[in-house]
Amino acid sequence: MSVVSLVQGLDDPVCGLGPLLDAARLVQPGLEFVRPLTLAGVTTLAEAGTAWRDGLFANELAPFFLDQLARARHGQLREMVAADARFSDSLDHTLSESSIAAGRKLVGLAAAMRGDRLLPKLADRTARGEIPCHYLTVFAARCAAFSIDDRTALGASVVREVCGWSIVSPAPAVAGFVRSCIEIIPASRFGLRAA
């Protein structure tokens, strides 16, 4: 099946997703070969988008990811480990297993990253069985290591999910979907203040 990000040209400047796609490729090596973790089993983006975005993404995935990103920026490994363990309870069993498998694969790639203290420790804790190692935990730690801002990091996590989707959608529809995911998060959550 076709990969949405490559076939539909999400990196086309018209779509405006180039920076998010660049960030997703930086954080997730081999982005072209990933599969969706939580946005799967549907026939169209319109069918899946609203339910996923307003449900699982808004209530569980985005808040967890942004919290892990803040913890990673402050080097709060213990807090990340504790939150990662609790996150398993908020996902159904199948999603949790898929997230952990993808997280362990990514942390293995990330552990060798030079100049970062958190990722090797996260990999070590994972190897010792002290942390389930959900995908969003590792994605957040890598975003922090690359100093990617919150909105871009969150958008990149959505792009990563959509890139693994095997349903072909027009680039503008995908771009609109990604933007709608970012926009449901209050601006104050990104540290933005009204003038």
Buried (B, 14 or more C-beta within 10 A) or exposed (E): EEBBBEEBBBBBEEBBBEBBBBBBBBBBEEBEEBEBBBBBEBEEBEEBBEEBBEEBBBEBBBBBBBBBBBBBBEBBBEBBBEBBBEBBEBBEEEBBEBBBBBBBBBBBBBBEBEEBEBBBBBBBBBBEEEBBBBBBBBBBBBBBBBEBEBBBBBBBBBBBBBBBBEBBBEBEBBBBBBBBBBEEBEEEBBEEEEE
